[in-house]
Amino acid sequence: MKIDVHYFAWLRERLGTGRETVETEAGTVAELIDELRARDEGYAHAFSDTGALRAAVDQDLVEFDASLDGAREVAFFPPMTGG
């Protein structure tokens, strides 16, 4: 399936892009991360510390075990803080 993947903050800086369309066989966000890591060293580095990442599927905050079934987009970003 094709899915739009959005990268924010330091992820965008490390990967050199804020958005891309990915062809994936991943069933969950975690599996998508594994596929992205396997692309090259840059992706492996960007996704090396998943504890410093959050994800949203179709603009809903999710855990990494969330299903991608029917998803149109996934976004990755660092944890947000209030102030």
Secondary structure, DSSP 8 states (H G I E B T S, - for coil): -EEEEEE-THHHHHHT-SEEEEE---SBHHHHHHHHHTT-HHHHHHTS-GGG-EEEETTEEE-TT-B-TT--EEEEE------
